[in-house]
Amino acid sequence: MAADCAAQGAVPGGFVFYTNYGSNKAQAIAANPRVSLLFPWNEIDRQVIATGTAEKITVAESAAYFMSRPRGSQIAAWASRQSRPVSARAMLEKQVQVLRDKFGSGEIPVPDFWGGYRIVPERIEFWQGGEHRLHDRFLYSRDGDGWSIEQLQP
């Protein structure tokens, strides 16, 4: 997933993130819900790759997360047409100010063009770099209600 999404992280049933439903990422998911997530930890020579299917979460789940976000982040969700060009940053900042004025000190509603996705993993690979490229790789694959595990060659 691209860095332009708000992330909640690993939750029961998968990985959840939030985005503008008009973003490039959301459009790609609408065309093909099969996705991969990559979590690199380059400093310690490790990474995790999860592959699975993306599905929208409920409006209630999205609203609960939206209401937990700082007020500035709520306004930014309204102001940004994520992934779309902007002629100048000043235009975006002006839109933020318009929305601050509009919402005042009241509650900010959840935009209907914003919400969450849950990635339901089918495979999760844990990778740890090894000397002379003899990496350790372990693949967990969904197997009914559980998971099978196999060690992979580097």
N, C-alpha and C positions, 0 to 999 in steps of 0.2 A: 504494500500500500504506500502511496505517496505521503510525503510529510505534510501535506496540506489538510489532513483530517484531524479531528479531535479524537483522541484515543482514550478508551476506558481500560482496555487490556483483556487479560484472560478472565473469563467468568465461567460459571457452570454452563456447560453446553457449547463452549467455543470461545472465540475472541470477538470482542465488540469494539466498533469504532463508529464515529459520527461524522457526517459530511453533508454538504449541500447536494440535494438530489439532482441538481443540474450540472454537477461537476463532471469532469472527464472520467473520473473514477466511477461515479454512479452510472454514467452512461455505458461504460464498459461492462459493469456488472449486469445492467439490464440486457445487454446483448449476449452475455455469457457469464453466468453466475459461478463458473468454476474459477477459483482464484488461488493464489499462493501468497503467503506472508513470509517475509524474511526479517529475522531479528539478528543483526550482526553485532558481535562484541569483538571488534578487531583488536582492541587492547589486550585481550586475554586469549585471542586466537580461537574463538568459539562462535558458533551460529546455530540458529534453529530455523528450520523451514517447515511451515505448515501448509498443507494443501487441502482444499475442501470446497464447500459450496457456500456462497453468500446468500443470506436471506434478510429481508428487512425485519427489524424488530417491531414490537407494537408501538403505537403512538404513545401509550402510557409509559412505556420504558424510556422512549426518547424524551418525553416531557420531564420525567423524573431526573434524568441526567441534565437536561437543559437548565432546569431550575437550580441545580447544584453548582452550575458554572458561575464564575464571577460576572458581575453585571457588564463589564466591558466586553467580555467574550460573548455574552448574549447579544449585545448590540452589534458586534462584529459579524456574528452569524447572519443578522439581518442585512447588514451593509454590503457584505461581500457577495458578489456573483462568482463564486469560486471557479477558478480555472479560466475565466473570461478576461480578455485584455482590458486594461484601464489606461486611459491616455496620460494620466499623471496621478501620482500618489495623492496630491492635493484634492482630487476629485473624490477619492475614497474617504479621505479625512473629512471632507465637507459632508458626505453622506452620513458618516458617523455622527457628526454634530446635529444634522437634521433629525436623526433618530433619537439622539439624547433629548433634544427638545420635544419631540413627539411623545416619547414615553415618560418624560419627566422623572418623578421619583416613584411612579407606579410600577406594577409588575409588568415584565416584558413577556408577551406571549411567545409560544414556540412557533417559529415560522413553518408554514405548511410545506415549504420546499427544503426542509432540513430534518434529518433524523439519523437513526442508527441502522447498522447492519451487524448481523452475527455471522461470523465465519464458522461453520460447523466442520471441524477438521476430520479428514479421513486418513491422513498420513501426517506424521510429525517426525522429522529427522533432526537428530542432535549430532552436531559435528564439532570435533575438537581437533585442532591442528596438531600434527605430530612431526617429530624430527624426520628429515629426509622425505617429507610428504607422505609418511606412513600415518595418515590421519585415522582417528577413531570416529566411526559413523554408526549410529544406531537408529534404525527405522522402526517406528511404532505405527502399525496399521490397524484401523478399526476392524474388529472381528466380532460381529454380533453386538453384544452389550459390553464387550471388553476390548482389549487391545492385544495384538500379537507383536512380538519384538524380534528383530533380526539384526545381526551385526553385518554391515556392508564393508566391502573392500574400499580402500581409498580411491 
